[in-house]
Amino acid sequence: MAVTEPRVLEYPDPAAFLEATATFRAAEPVFTNVIGSVAGSVLAGRTYESCRWMAVLDGTSTVIGCAMRTAPWNLAVSPMPGPAAAAVGRHMAKADPLLPGIVGPRTVVDGVVDAAGWRARARVNMDEIIRVLGQFTPSPAPAAGAARVATAEDRDLVLAWMFAFAEDAGLPAHGIPDATDGQLDRGSLRLWEVDGTPVSMAGHASVDPTPSGIVARVGPVYTPAALRGRGYGTAATSAVVEALLPTCSIIMLVTDADNATSNGVYARLGFVEAGALVEVLLDFAPPTPRP
């Protein structure tokens, strides 16, 4: 009997994609959280230059992987078997030949890159750690001040901090105003204030309601450089976690593996390592002409 290769199926909208991948995402709630929460945010009105919603199906039409591309952001891929990753690579080489990058589990990213023929153009830009909250452990000596929900009146400040966060993290600035407005409308941003002055902020993405429970991803967390080292970011993060605990089955975040400071803070709050991701960038710049 011939072995049927995995195939990639694209969906016309995020609603159809979320329905088709619900069972798979429920089995991989942490590694598919970014994909699920972004799809949910698009349903709620967030816009991108273009979107691709993809599932990988085996010979029995069972979903064995999923991926999304919300341009100008990189392709995001879930865990999947090697042949499925290769199918995504072949699909993207035709559908999106100038893809800027890929983020996901290392073995899957490598499979996509190799099948697409992009190995010579690929370089690792960042290693990331997925952390999941175990036993929440608030700081025994919390910073002075208090948290409050950011509102539309805080938009100018929050927007400036969002752009600063993107610059610090090396992220595209595309869509920051719309994303900020969405978080303000949802009440998903907290400001930490000292004597009525905001000194730090923390938030969370759109929650992802999977059949196995609601998953929330904390972020961004930002403190202006001049105010760092005083526990404000830890306090703001704790406030977000406390707001999510009553309704969420899983609370997670993604960190830069090389940022020892933030990883230390999250570990002390009770976030334990649950997996790793890699971001690979692809260089499709034209060759430099010879003089």
Phi and psi in degrees as GROMACS dihedral restraints (atoms count N, CA, C in turn):
[ dihedral_restraints ]
;  ai    aj    ak    al  type     phi  dphi    fc
    3     4     5     6     1   -68.8    20    10
    4     5     6     7     1   141.9    20    10
    6     7     8     9     1   -87.2    20    10
    7     8     9    10     1   125.4    20    10
    9    10    11    12     1   -84.2    20    10
   10    11    12    13     1   126.2    20    10
   12    13    14    15     1   -72.5    20    10
   13    14    15    16     1   149.1    20    10
   15    16    17    18     1   -59.2    20    10
   16    17    18    19     1   151.4    20    10
   18    19    20    21     1  -129.8    20    10
   19    20    21    22     1   150.3    20    10
   21    22    23    24     1   -98.9    20    10
   22    23    24    25     1   128.8    20    10
   24    25    26    27     1  -118.0    20    10
   25    26    27    28     1   125.4    20    10
   27    28    29    30     1   -95.6    20    10
   28    29    30    31     1   144.0    20    10
   30    31    32    33     1  -109.6    20    10
   31    32    33    34     1   146.4    20    10
   33    34    35    36     1   -73.2    20    10
   34    35    36    37     1   -19.3    20    10
   36    37    38    39     1  -154.7    20    10
   37    38    39    40     1   162.4    20    10
   39    40    41    42     1   -66.4    20    10
   40    41    42    43     1   -27.9    20    10
   42    43    44    45     1   -63.6    20    10
   43    44    45    46     1   -46.7    20    10
   45    46    47    48     1   -64.5    20    10
   46    47    48    49     1   -38.8    20    10
   48    49    50    51     1   -63.5    20    10
   49    50    51    52     1   -47.2    20    10
   51    52    53    54     1   -62.8    20    10
   52    53    54    55     1   -39.0    20    10
   54    55    56    57     1   -66.2    20    10
   55    56    57    58     1   -43.5    20    10
   57    58    59    60     1   -68.3    20    10
   58    59    60    61     1   -30.8    20    10
   60    61    62    63     1  -102.8    20    10
   61    62    63    64     1     8.0    20    10
   63    64    65    66     1   -57.7    20    10
   64    65    66    67     1   -46.8    20    10
   66    67    68    69     1   -65.3    20    10
   67    68    69    70     1   -42.7    20    10
   69    70    71    72     1   -64.6    20    10
   70    71    72    73     1   -44.5    20    10
   72    73    74    75     1   -66.3    20    10
   73    74    75    76     1   -31.1    20    10
   75    76    77    78     1   -65.6    20    10
   76    77    78    79     1   -31.0    20    10
   78    79    80    81     1   -80.3    20    10
   79    80    81    82     1   -19.3    20    10
   81    82    83    84     1  -130.0    20    10
   82    83    84    85     1    58.8    20    10
   84    85    86    87     1   -66.0    20    10
   85    86    87    88     1   -28.1    20    10
   87    88    89    90     1   -81.8    20    10
   88    89    90    91     1   -49.9    20    10
   90    91    92    93     1   -73.4    20    10
   91    92    93    94     1   -13.9    20    10
   93    94    95    96     1  -108.2    20    10
   94    95    96    97     1     8.4    20    10
   96    97    98    99     1   -63.4    20    10
   97    98    99   100     1   -44.8    20    10
   99   100   101   102     1   -60.0    20    10
  100   101   102   103     1   -44.6    20    10
  102   103   104   105     1   -61.2    20    10
  103   104   105   106     1   -47.1    20    10
  105   106   107   108     1   -66.6    20    10
  106   107   108   109     1   -42.4    20    10
  108   109   110   111     1   -70.6    20    10
  109   110   111   112     1   -36.4    20    10
  111   112   113   114     1   -66.8    20    10
  112   113   114   115     1   -42.0    20    10
  114   115   116   117     1   -58.9    20    10
  115   116   117   118     1   -41.2    20    10
  117   118   119   120     1   -63.9    20    10
  118   119   120   121     1   -37.5    20    10
  120   121   122   123     1   -68.5    20    10
  121   122   123   124     1   -33.1    20    10
  123   124   125   126     1   -67.7    20    10
  124   125   126   127     1   -40.2    20    10
  126   127   128   129     1   -59.5    20    10
  127   128   129   130     1   -32.5    20    10
  129   130   131   132     1   -83.2    20    10
  130   131   132   133     1    -4.9    20    10
  132   133   134   135     1   124.3    20    10
  133   134   135   136     1    -7.6    20    10
  135   136   137   138     1   -68.4    20    10
  136   137   138   139     1   143.3    20    10
  138   139   140   141     1  -118.5    20    10
  139   140   141   142     1   152.4    20    10
  141   142   143   144     1  -133.7    20    10
  142   143   144   145     1   170.6    20    10
  144   145   146   147     1   -60.9    20    10
  145   146   147   148     1   -42.0    20    10
  147   148   149   150     1  -162.8    20    10
  148   149   150   151     1   159.9    20    10
  150   151   152   153     1  -133.8    20    10
  151   152   153   154     1   142.8    20    10
  153   154   155   156     1  -127.2    20    10
  154   155   156   157     1   128.5    20    10
  156   157   158   159     1  -118.8    20    10
  157   158   159   160     1   116.5    20    10
  159   160   161   162     1  -129.4    20    10
  160   161   162   163     1   139.8    20    10
  162   163   164   165     1  -121.6    20    10
  163   164   165   166     1   148.6    20    10
  165   166   167   168     1  -107.1    20    10
  166   167   168   169     1   125.4    20    10
  168   169   170   171     1  -111.6    20    10
  169   170   171   172     1   143.0    20    10
  171   172   173   174     1   -88.5    20    10
  172   173   174   175     1  -169.6    20    10
  174   175   176   177     1   -65.6    20    10
  175   176   177   178     1   -17.1    20    10
  177   178   179   180     1  -101.3    20    10
  178   179   180   181     1    11.6    20    10
  180   181   182   183     1    66.2    20    10
  181   182   183   184     1    24.9    20    10
  183   184   185   186     1   -87.3    20    10
  184   185   186   187     1   134.9    20    10
  186   187   188   189     1   -71.3    20    10
  187   188   189   190     1   124.2    20    10
  189   190   191   192     1  -120.5    20    10
  190   191   192   193     1     6.5    20    10
  192   193   194   195     1  -179.9    20    10
  193   194   195   196     1   161.9    20    10
  195   196   197   198     1  -147.8    20    10
  196   197   198   199     1   162.8    20    10
  198   199   200   201     1  -156.8    20    10
  199   200   201   202     1   158.3    20    10
  201   202   203   204     1  -145.4    20    10
  202   203   204   205     1   152.4    20    10
  204   205   206   207     1  -133.0    20    10
  205   206   207   208     1   111.5    20    10
  207   208   209   210     1  -112.1    20    10
  208   209   210   211     1    90.6    20    10
  210   211   212   213     1   -61.3    20    10
  211   212   213   214     1   140.2    20    10
  213   214   215   216     1   -91.0    20    10
  214   215   216   217     1    13.7    20    10
  216   217   218   219     1   -75.5    20    10
  217   218   219   220     1   165.7    20    10
  219   220   221   222     1   -70.5    20    10
  220   221   222   223     1   165.1    20    10
  222   223   224   225     1   -67.4    20    10
  223   224   225   226     1   132.0    20    10
  225   226   227   228     1  -110.7    20    10
  226   227   228   229     1   130.7    20    10
  228   229   230   231     1  -124.1    20    10
  229   230   231   232     1   145.7    20    10
  231   232   233   234     1   -89.6    20    10
  232   233   234   235     1   173.5    20    10
  234   235   236   237     1   -58.4    20    10
  235   236   237   238     1   144.4    20    10
  237   238   239   240     1  -168.3    20    10
  238   239   240   241     1   158.3    20    10
  240   241   242   243     1   -64.7    20    10
  241   242   243   244     1   160.9    20    10
  243   244   245   246     1   -54.3    20    10
  244   245   246   247     1   -47.8    20    10
  246   247   248   249     1   -60.8    20    10
  247   248   249   250     1   -31.6    20    10
  249   250   251   252     1   -69.4    20    10
  250   251   252   253     1   -41.6    20    10
  252   253   254   255     1   -61.4    20    10
  253   254   255   256     1   -39.5    20    10
  255   256   257   258     1   -64.1    20    10
  256   257   258   259     1   -38.0    20    10
  258   259   260   261     1   -63.7    20    10
  259   260   261   262     1   -39.9    20    10
  261   262   263   264     1   -63.6    20    10
  262   263   264   265     1   -41.3    20    10
  264   265   266   267     1   -61.6    20    10
  265   266   267   268     1   -45.7    20    10
  267   268   269   270     1   -64.9    20    10
  268   269   270   271     1   -39.0    20    10
  270   271   272   273     1   -64.3    20    10
  271   272   273   274     1   -46.3    20    10
  273   274   275   276     1   -71.7    20    10
  274   275   276   277     1   -30.6    20    10
  276   277   278   279     1   -59.5    20    10
  277   278   279   280     1   -30.8    20    10
  279   280   281   282     1   -91.1    20    10
  280   281   282   283     1   -41.8    20    10
  282   283   284   285     1   -80.7    20    10
  283   284   285   286     1   -29.2    20    10
  285   286   287   288     1  -147.0    20    10
  286   287   288   289     1    66.0    20    10
  288   289   290   291     1   -67.0    20    10
  289   290   291   292     1   -14.1    20    10
  291   292   293   294     1  -109.2    20    10
  292   293   294   295     1    31.8    20    10
  294   295   296   297     1   -52.8    20    10
  295   296   297   298     1   131.7    20    10
  297   298   299   300     1   -78.3    20    10
  298   299   300   301     1   -23.9    20    10
  300   301   302   303     1   178.2    20    10
  301   302   303   304     1   175.9    20    10
  303   304   305   306     1  -141.0    20    10
  304   305   306   307     1   141.6    20    10
  306   307   308   309     1  -133.0    20    10
  307   308   309   310     1   137.8    20    10
  309   310   311   312     1   164.0    20    10
  310   311   312   313     1  -170.9    20    10
  312   313   314   315     1   -58.5    20    10
  313   314   315   316     1   141.3    20    10
  315   316   317   318     1   -57.1    20    10
  316   317   318   319     1   -43.9    20    10
  318   319   320   321     1   -64.5    20    10
  319   320   321   322     1   -34.9    20    10
  321   322   323   324     1   -71.5    20    10
  322   323   324   325     1   -44.9    20    10
  324   325   326   327     1   -59.4    20    10
  325   326   327   328     1   -44.2    20    10
  327   328   329   330     1   -61.1    20    10
  328   329   330   331     1   -40.1    20    10
  330   331   332   333     1   -64.7    20    10
  331   332   333   334     1   -39.5    20    10
  333   334   335   336     1   -65.1    20    10
  334   335   336   337     1   -47.6    20    10
  336   337   338   339     1   -59.9    20    10
  337   338   339   340     1   -47.3    20    10
  339   340   341   342     1   -67.1    20    10
  340   341   342   343     1   -42.7    20    10
  342   343   344   345     1   -68.0    20    10
  343   344   345   346     1   -30.2    20    10
  345   346   347   348     1   -80.8    20    10
  346   347   348   349     1   -11.5    20    10
  348   349   350   351     1    77.5    20    10
  349   350   351   352     1    29.7    20    10
  351   352   353   354     1  -105.2    20    10
  352   353   354   355     1     9.7    20    10
  354   355   356   357     1   -56.6    20    10
  355   356   357   358     1   -41.0    20    10
  357   358   359   360     1   -69.1    20    10
  358   359   360   361     1   -19.7    20    10
  360   361   362   363     1   -97.4    20    10
  361   362   363   364     1    -5.1    20    10
  363   364   365   366     1   -94.8    20    10
  364   365   366   367     1   140.4    20    10
  366   367   368   369     1  -143.9    20    10
  367   368   369   370     1   141.6    20    10
  369   370   371   372     1   -73.2    20    10
  370   371   372   373     1   125.4    20    10
  372   373   374   375     1   -99.3    20    10
  373   374   375   376     1   -34.6    20    10
  375   376   377   378     1  -159.1    20    10
  376   377   378   379     1   138.6    20    10
  378   379   380   381     1  -100.1    20    10
  379   380   381   382     1   135.1    20    10
  381   382   383   384     1  -124.1    20    10
  382   383   384   385     1   153.8    20    10
  384   385   386   387     1  -116.0    20    10
  385   386   387   388     1   130.5    20    10
  387   388   389   390     1   -89.7    20    10
  388   389   390   391     1   127.0    20    10
  390   391   392   393     1  -119.1    20    10
  391   392   393   394     1   138.2    20    10
  393   394   395   396     1  -120.6    20    10
  394   395   396   397     1   137.5    20    10
  396   397   398   399     1   -69.0    20    10
  397   398   399   400     1   125.5    20    10
  399   400   401   402     1   -96.5    20    10
  400   401   402   403     1  -105.5    20    10
  402   403   404   405     1   -91.1    20    10
  403   404   405   406     1   112.0    20    10
  405   406   407   408     1   -63.6    20    10
  406   407   408   409     1   127.8    20    10
  408   409   410   411     1  -128.0    20    10
  409   410   411   412     1    89.8    20    10
  411   412   413   414     1   -59.3    20    10
  412   413   414   415     1   154.6    20    10
  414   415   416   417     1   -60.2    20    10
  415   416   417   418     1   132.9    20    10
  417   418   419   420     1   -69.1    20    10
  418   419   420   421     1   -18.8    20    10
  420   421   422   423     1  -129.5    20    10
  421   422   423   424     1    75.6    20    10
  423   424   425   426     1   -63.2    20    10
  424   425   426   427     1   153.3    20    10
  426   427   428   429     1   -66.0    20    10
  427   428   429   430     1   154.6    20    10
  429   430   431   432     1   -63.9    20    10
  430   431   432   433     1   147.0    20    10
  432   433   434   435     1   118.0    20    10
  433   434   435   436     1  -168.0    20    10
  435   436   437   438     1  -154.9    20    10
  436   437   438   439     1   158.8    20    10
  438   439   440   441     1   -97.4    20    10
  439   440   441   442     1   151.4    20    10
  441   442   443   444     1  -147.3    20    10
  442   443   444   445     1   158.4    20    10
  444   445   446   447     1   -72.6    20    10
  445   446   447   448     1   131.1    20    10
  447   448   449   450     1   -71.0    20    10
  448   449   450   451     1   142.1    20    10
  450   451   452   453     1  -123.1    20    10
  451   452   453   454     1   178.7    20    10
  453   454   455   456     1   -59.3    20    10
  454   455   456   457     1   -27.8    20    10
  456   457   458   459     1   -67.3    20    10
  457   458   459   460     1   -18.1    20    10
  459   460   461   462     1   -93.7    20    10
  460   461   462   463     1     6.0    20    10
  462   463   464   465     1   -57.1    20    10
  463   464   465   466     1   -45.4    20    10
  465   466   467   468     1   -60.4    20    10
  466   467   468   469     1   -44.9    20    10
  468   469   470   471     1   -66.0    20    10
  469   470   471   472     1   -48.5    20    10
  471   472   473   474     1   -61.6    20    10
  472   473   474   475     1   -40.9    20    10
  474   475   476   477     1   -62.2    20    10
  475   476   477   478     1   -43.9    20    10
  477   478   479   480     1   -61.1    20    10
  478   479   480   481     1   -41.6    20    10
  480   481   482   483     1   -68.8    20    10
  481   482   483   484     1   -34.0    20    10
  483   484   485   486     1   -64.5    20    10
  484   485   486   487     1   -43.0    20    10
  486   487   488   489     1   -64.9    20    10
  487   488   489   490     1   -39.8    20    10
  489   490   491   492     1   -65.2    20    10
  490   491   492   493     1   -40.2    20    10
  492   493   494   495     1   -60.9    20    10
  493   494   495   496     1   -45.8    20    10
  495   496   497   498     1   -61.2    20    10
  496   497   498   499     1   -40.6    20    10
  498   499   500   501     1   -64.8    20    10
  499   500   501   502     1   -44.7    20    10
  501   502   503   504     1   -61.6    20    10
  502   503   504   505     1   -38.2    20    10
  504   505   506   507     1   -88.5    20    10
  505   506   507   508     1    -4.6    20    10
  507   508   509   510     1    69.9    20    10
  508   509   510   511     1    34.1    20    10
  510   511   512   513     1  -101.7    20    10
  511   512   513   514     1   153.6    20    10
  513   514   515   516     1   -62.0    20    10
  514   515   516   517     1   146.9    20    10
  516   517   518   519     1   -89.5    20    10
  517   518   519   520     1     1.1    20    10
  519   520   521   522     1   -59.5    20    10
  520   521   522   523     1   132.4    20    10
  522   523   524   525     1    75.8    20    10
  523   524   525   526     1     8.4    20    10
  525   526   527   528     1   -60.8    20    10
  526   527   528   529     1   -44.5    20    10
  528   529   530   531     1   -58.2    20    10
  529   530   531   532     1   -45.0    20    10
  531   532   533   534     1   -64.9    20    10
  532   533   534   535     1   -42.9    20    10
  534   535   536   537     1   -64.1    20    10
  535   536   537   538     1   -40.0    20    10
  537   538   539   540     1   -64.3    20    10
  538   539   540   541     1   -44.2    20    10
  540   541   542   543     1   -60.2    20    10
  541   542   543   544     1   -39.0    20    10
  543   544   545   546     1   -63.0    20    10
  544   545   546   547     1   -43.3    20    10
  546   547   548   549     1   -67.7    20    10
  547   548   549   550     1   -38.0    20    10
  549   550   551   552     1   -65.0    20    10
  550   551   552   553     1   -40.9    20    10
  552   553   554   555     1   -64.5    20    10
  553   554   555   556     1   -37.0    20    10
  555   556   557   558     1   -81.0    20    10
  556   557   558   559     1   -12.4    20    10
  558   559   560   561     1    70.2    20    10
  559   560   561   562     1    32.1    20    10
  561   562   563   564     1   -99.7    20    10
  562   563   564   565     1    12.4    20    10
  564   565   566   567     1  -116.2    20    10
  565   566   567   568     1   137.5    20    10
  567   568   569   570     1  -117.3    20    10
  568   569   570   571     1   138.3    20    10
  570   571   572   573     1  -105.8    20    10
  571   572   573   574     1   136.7    20    10
  573   574   575   576     1   -97.7    20    10
  574   575   576   577     1   125.3    20    10
  576   577   578   579     1  -116.8    20    10
  577   578   579   580     1   145.4    20    10
  579   580   581   582     1  -122.8    20    10
  580   581   582   583     1   119.4    20    10
  582   583   584   585     1    53.0    20    10
  583   584   585   586     1    39.5    20    10
  585   586   587   588     1    81.6    20    10
  586   587   588   589     1     1.3    20    10
  588   589   590   591     1  -108.3    20    10
  589   590   591   592     1   124.7    20    10
  591   592   593   594     1   -64.6    20    10
  592   593   594   595     1   133.5    20    10
  594   595   596   597     1  -124.7    20    10
  595   596   597   598     1    -9.8    20    10
  597   598   599   600     1  -164.2    20    10
  598   599   600   601     1   161.2    20    10
  600   601   602   603     1  -141.6    20    10
  601   602   603   604     1   153.9    20    10
  603   604   605   606     1  -148.6    20    10
  604   605   606   607     1   151.2    20    10
  606   607   608   609     1  -148.7    20    10
  607   608   609   610     1  -168.8    20    10
  609   610   611   612     1  -148.3    20    10
  610   611   612   613     1   154.3    20    10
  612   613   614   615     1   -73.8    20    10
  613   614   615   616     1   173.0    20    10
  615   616   617   618     1   -56.7    20    10
  616   617   618   619     1   132.5    20    10
  618   619   620   621     1   -68.9    20    10
  619   620   621   622     1   150.8    20    10
  621   622   623   624     1  -110.3    20    10
  622   623   624   625     1   104.1    20    10
  624   625   626   627     1   -83.0    20    10
  625   626   627   628     1    93.1    20    10
  627   628   629   630     1   -92.0    20    10
  628   629   630   631     1   163.6    20    10
  630   631   632   633     1   -60.7    20    10
  631   632   633   634     1   -19.7    20    10
  633   634   635   636     1   -93.5    20    10
  634   635   636   637     1     2.1    20    10
  636   637   638   639     1   133.5    20    10
  637   638   639   640     1   168.8    20    10
  639   640   641   642     1   -84.1    20    10
  640   641   642   643     1   129.5    20    10
  642   643   644   645     1  -112.9    20    10
  643   644   645   646     1   132.1    20    10
  645   646   647   648     1  -122.0    20    10
  646   647   648   649     1   141.5    20    10
  648   649   650   651     1  -117.7    20    10
  649   650   651   652     1   118.6    20    10
  651   652   653   654     1   -74.8    20    10
  652   653   654   655     1   140.7    20    10
  654   655   656   657     1   140.3    20    10
  655   656   657   658     1   153.0    20    10
  657   658   659   660     1   -78.1    20    10
  658   659   660   661     1   162.0    20    10
  660   661   662   663     1  -122.4    20    10
  661   662   663   664     1   124.4    20    10
  663   664   665   666     1  -143.4    20    10
  664   665   666   667     1   134.2    20    10
  666   667   668   669     1  -130.3    20    10
  667   668   669   670     1   130.2    20    10
  669   670   671   672     1   -54.3    20    10
  670   671   672   673     1   146.2    20    10
  672   673   674   675     1   -54.4    20    10
  673   674   675   676     1   -39.3    20    10
  675   676   677   678     1   -69.2    20    10
  676   677   678   679     1   -14.8    20    10
  678   679   680   681     1  -110.7    20    10
  679   680   681   682     1     7.1    20    10
  681   682   683   684     1   -77.3    20    10
  682   683   684   685     1   160.7    20    10
  684   685   686   687     1    84.8    20    10
  685   686   687   688     1    10.1    20    10
  687   688   689   690     1  -114.7    20    10
  688   689   690   691     1     5.0    20    10
  690   691   692   693     1    86.7    20    10
  691   692   693   694     1     5.8    20    10
  693   694   695   696     1   -67.8    20    10
  694   695   696   697     1   -43.2    20    10
  696   697   698   699     1   -63.0    20    10
  697   698   699   700     1   -39.7    20    10
  699   700   701   702     1   -62.1    20    10
  700   701   702   703     1   -43.5    20    10
  702   703   704   705     1   -64.6    20    10
  703   704   705   706     1   -42.4    20    10
  705   706   707   708     1   -65.7    20    10
  706   707   708   709     1   -41.1    20    10
  708   709   710   711     1   -62.3    20    10
  709   710   711   712     1   -43.0    20    10
  711   712   713   714     1   -59.5    20    10
  712   713   714   715     1   -39.4    20    10
  714   715   716   717     1   -63.5    20    10
  715   716   717   718     1   -39.7    20    10
  717   718   719   720     1   -65.8    20    10
  718   719   720   721     1   -45.9    20    10
  720   721   722   723     1   -58.6    20    10
  721   722   723   724     1   -45.4    20    10
  723   724   725   726     1   -61.3    20    10
  724   725   726   727     1   -34.0    20    10
  726   727   728   729     1   -71.9    20    10
  727   728   729   730     1   -29.8    20    10
  729   730   731   732     1   -86.5    20    10
  730   731   732   733     1   -27.7    20    10
  732   733   734   735     1   -53.2    20    10
  733   734   735   736     1   -41.1    20    10
  735   736   737   738     1   -65.5    20    10
  736   737   738   739     1   -23.0    20    10
  738   739   740   741     1  -118.6    20    10
  739   740   741   742     1   -12.1    20    10
  741   742   743   744     1  -107.8    20    10
  742   743   744   745     1   137.5    20    10
  744   745   746   747     1   -80.3    20    10
  745   746   747   748     1   -35.4    20    10
  747   748   749   750     1  -132.7    20    10
  748   749   750   751     1   130.3    20    10
  750   751   752   753     1  -119.4    20    10
  751   752   753   754     1   126.7    20    10
  753   754   755   756     1  -138.2    20    10
  754   755   756   757     1   172.2    20    10
  756   757   758   759     1  -157.5    20    10
  757   758   759   760     1   165.3    20    10
  759   760   761   762     1  -123.3    20    10
  760   761   762   763     1   130.1    20    10
  762   763   764   765     1  -126.2    20    10
  763   764   765   766     1   157.5    20    10
  765   766   767   768     1   -69.6    20    10
  766   767   768   769     1   123.0    20    10
  768   769   770   771     1   -60.7    20    10
  769   770   771   772     1   -25.3    20    10
  771   772   773   774     1   -87.9    20    10
  772   773   774   775     1    -4.1    20    10
  774   775   776   777     1   -92.5    20    10
  775   776   777   778     1    88.9    20    10
  777   778   779   780     1   -63.8    20    10
  778   779   780   781     1   -34.0    20    10
  780   781   782   783     1   -63.7    20    10
  781   782   783   784     1   -52.8    20    10
  783   784   785   786     1   -67.3    20    10
  784   785   786   787     1   -37.7    20    10
  786   787   788   789     1   -64.3    20    10
  787   788   789   790     1   -35.5    20    10
  789   790   791   792     1   -65.9    20    10
  790   791   792   793     1   -42.1    20    10
  792   793   794   795     1   -61.3    20    10
  793   794   795   796     1   -48.3    20    10
  795   796   797   798     1   -67.0    20    10
  796   797   798   799     1   -36.5    20    10
  798   799   800   801     1   -62.8    20    10
  799   800   801   802     1   -40.9    20    10
  801   802   803   804     1   -67.8    20    10
  802   803   804   805     1   -27.4    20    10
  804   805   806   807     1   -77.8    20    10
  805   806   807   808     1   -12.7    20    10
  807   808   809   810     1   112.6    20    10
  808   809   810   811     1     6.6    20    10
  810   811   812   813     1   -83.0    20    10
  811   812   813   814     1   121.0    20    10
  813   814   815   816     1  -107.5    20    10
  814   815   816   817     1   152.7    20    10
  816   817   818   819     1   -65.6    20    10
  817   818   819   820     1   131.5    20    10
  819   820   821   822     1  -123.9    20    10
  820   821   822   823     1    -5.0    20    10
  822   823   824   825     1   166.0    20    10
  823   824   825   826     1  -179.8    20    10
  825   826   827   828     1  -136.8    20    10
  826   827   828   829     1   150.0    20    10
  828   829   830   831     1  -128.4    20    10
  829   830   831   832     1   161.4    20    10
  831   832   833   834     1  -134.0    20    10
  832   833   834   835     1   141.1    20    10
  834   835   836   837     1  -106.9    20    10
  835   836   837   838     1   120.8    20    10
  837   838   839   840     1  -112.4    20    10
  838   839   840   841     1   128.0    20    10
  840   841   842   843     1   -98.4    20    10
  841   842   843   844     1   148.2    20    10
  843   844   845   846     1  -116.2    20    10
  844   845   846   847     1   128.7    20    10
  846   847   848   849     1   -98.7    20    10
  847   848   849   850     1   105.9    20    10
  849   850   851   852     1  -111.1    20    10
  850   851   852   853     1    21.9    20    10
  852   853   854   855     1   -65.3    20    10
  853   854   855   856     1   142.7    20    10
  855   856   857   858     1   -64.6    20    10
  856   857   858   859     1   149.8    20    10
  858   859   860   861     1   -62.0    20    10
  859   860   861   862     1   146.4    20    10
  861   862   863   864     1   -71.9    20    10
  862   863   864   865     1   125.4    20    10
  864   865   866   867     1   -66.3    20    10
  865   866   867   868     1   146.9    20    10
  867   868   869   870     1   -74.5    20    10
  868   869   870   871     1   144.9    20    10
